[in-house]
Amino acid sequence: MNFNHWKQTLFSLDRYENGGDAKTFTALIAQKPADASERQYIEALLQTFSNQDDYGIQESVLTVLDGVAQAVFFETLGNMFQEFLNNTEEQEWGLLLLGRTVNSCNEAAIKEMVSAAQKCTDKTMLAFLKSEEFCSEYPEILPFLASA
């Protein structure tokens, strides 16, 4: 299945209300189309997040995102972070997605995340990382933001 067909199929599924569609969704997200770049794949996965009650389906997306190239992931997320926040309409997913990296205690990954946020033309992700809400939830980020 090529990327465009894969993406069209992915977004046509009623993954939150239909058990069969949820299984198809989970299977689809686990298989990056051969003609998709890592960035395209990550963008599509990030676009699946919304503010709807997802009944745990989005956890499968988080698991897949854990396995992608982290440098590409953070760069892609940084470039589309405002869109991501707009799609989710509240900051819960932003907190969760970035907070998972902080909770990992992986200094290299945290530095990569902050560096990507700094390099982005749109500073939404960097502002989010520096926000009182994020820093109060994840104070371990503060030393990494000292030079940001």
N, C-alpha and C positions, 0 to 999 in steps of 0.2 A: 504494500500500500504506500503510495507516495505521500509526501508531507501534506499537501493541500487536501487530499482525500481524508487522510488521518485526522487532520485538524477539524475538517467539516464534520466528520463522523463524531469526533470527541464532543464537539459543542452541540450536536443534535440530540445527544442522549439526555434522558430525564433521570440522571444518576441519583437524585435525592429521593425520588418517589417510586422508582421502578427497580425492583431487585435485579432483574435481568440486565437492565441498562447499567446498574451499579457495577455488576460483574464485568460487563463489556468495557466500561470506563476504566476500571482497575487494570484490566488486561492491556488496554490500549496505551495507557500512560507508562506502563512498564517497558514498552517497546519503542524506542526512538526510531522513526522512519529513516531508512538508509540515506535518503536524499536530503535530510534535514541537517542543518548545522547545529552544533551544541546550543548556540544562542537562540535559534528559532525554536528548538525543543523546549528550552527553559522559558522563553517568552510565552509559549503556548501553555505550559504547565502553570505559570504564574497567572495567566488570564483565566484559569479555571476557578480561582478564588473569588468568592462573593460574600455578601453579608447574609445569605440565606442559611437557615439551619441545615447543615450538611450531613447530619447523622453519622459523623465520623469518616465520611468518604474522603475528605481532604487530607486526612492523616496519611492515606496511601500516596498522595501527591508529595507530602513532606518526606516520606520514605524514599521516593524516587529522587527528589531533589538532593537528598543526602548523598546520593551516588554520582552526581554530575561533577564536572570540573569546577571546583570552588571558585577559582579566579574568574571564570566566565560567569558563574552564577552571580557573584557579588557585583560584577560590572553590569550585567544585564538587569539585575534587580535595581541597582542604583539608577540606571538610565530610565527605568520605568516605574520607579517607586511612587511617584505622584499618581500615576494611572492605577497602580496597585491599591493605594489608599482610597482612591475614588471608587474603585470597584468593590472594595470591602466596606465602604462607608463609615467605618470606624476603625480604631487603631488596634483592635485585638489581634488581627492577623499580622500586622506589622510588628507588634510587640513579640508575638510568638515566633515569627520567622527569624527575626534578628536576635531575639533573646536565646533561641536554641544555640546559636553560635557562642554567645557569652557563656551559657551554661555548660558548654562542652569543655570549658577550661583549656581549650586548644589555643595557645597564644598566637601561633602562626595564622590560624583561621581568623581570630579576632583582628589581628593586624591587617590581614588581607581585606576584611570587611570594612574597616575604617579607612584604609588606603583607597579602596574602590569608591567609597562615599566621598572622599576628598577629591578624587580625580574627575568625578562626574560634573558635567556642565551644570546640570540641575542639582542643586544642593539639598533637595528635599530629604534624602536619606540621611545625609550628614546632620541636618537640623533635627531630624527625628532621633538619631542616636544621642544628640546633645540635649534633647528635651528633658525637662524635669520629670515627666512621666516615665520615660525610658530609664533615665539614670536612677530614679528612686526604686524602680523595679529590678534593675540590673546594675547596682553600684560598682560591680567588678569592672565595668567598662571604663570608668573614670580615668584610670592611669593611661589607657590607650587613647583617650581623647585629649590628653594634656597638650599635645602638639598639633592637634587638629583645628 
